[in-house]
Amino acid sequence: METIEIIGLIAATLTTSAFVPQVYKALKHKSTADVSLTMYIVLLAGLILWIIYGIHLESLAIILANVITGILAVTMLILKIIHK
């Protein structure tokens, strides 16, 4: 694996893991009152485009980061709808 791909995977891990505390807090407290629905919808749209871009470049780091972050974003959207 190339050094630049390793850097990409590390960056992907850090930026993706930034969403974990928000999802955890929403699950634990069963509250999403302070979570912006619009932000997560726009984020999800951007993530889908990043996944398409990553597939085009055949970049594992881009694909993995955005798929995992997408799962977290969808989780937050579902929680936002459930805990309205």
C-alpha positions in Angstrom: 0.0 0.0 0.0 1.3 3.4 -0.9 2.2 6.0 1.8 -0.4 8.5 0.4 -3.1 5.8 0.7 -2.1 5.2 4.3 -2.3 8.9 5.0 -5.8 8.9 3.4 -6.9 6.0 5.6 -5.7 7.8 8.7 -7.4 11.0 7.7 -10.6 9.0 6.9 -10.5 7.4 10.3 -10.1 10.7 12.1 -12.8 12.6 10.2 -15.3 9.6 10.3 -14.7 9.0 14.0 -15.7 12.6 14.7 -19.3 11.6 14.1 -19.3 8.7 16.5 -19.8 10.8 19.7 -22.8 12.5 18.2 -24.5 9.3 17.3 -23.6 7.7 20.6 -25.1 10.7 22.5 -28.3 10.6 20.5 -28.6 6.9 21.1 -27.9 7.2 24.9 -30.1 10.2 25.6 -32.8 9.4 23.0 -32.8 13.0 22.1 -31.9 14.8 18.8 -33.4 18.2 19.6 -30.2 20.0 18.9 -29.3 18.1 15.7 -29.9 19.8 12.4 -32.0 17.7 10.0 -31.0 19.9 7.1 -27.3 19.5 7.9 -27.5 15.7 7.9 -29.5 15.6 4.7 -26.9 17.9 2.9 -24.1 15.9 4.4 -25.6 12.6 3.2 -25.9 14.0 -0.3 -22.3 15.1 -0.3 -21.2 11.7 1.1 -23.0 9.9 -1.8 -21.1 12.1 -4.3 -17.8 11.4 -2.5 -18.5 7.7 -2.7 -19.0 8.0 -6.5 -15.8 10.0 -6.8 -13.9 7.5 -4.7 -15.1 4.6 -6.8 -14.0 6.5 -9.9 -10.6 7.0 -8.4 -10.5 3.5 -7.0 -9.5 5.1 -3.6 -10.2 2.8 -0.7 -9.7 5.6 1.8 -12.4 7.8 0.1 -14.8 5.0 -0.3 -14.5 3.6 3.2 -14.6 6.9 5.0 -17.7 8.1 3.2 -19.6 4.8 3.4 -19.0 4.6 7.1 -19.8 8.3 7.6 -22.9 7.7 5.5 -24.1 4.9 7.8 -23.6 7.3 10.8 -25.5 10.1 9.0 -28.4 7.7 8.1 -28.4 6.6 11.7 -28.7 10.2 12.9 -31.5 10.9 10.4 -33.4 7.8 11.6 -32.9 8.9 15.2 -34.0 12.4 14.4 -37.2 11.1 12.9 -37.9 8.6 15.7 -37.2 11.1 18.5 -39.1 14.0 17.1 
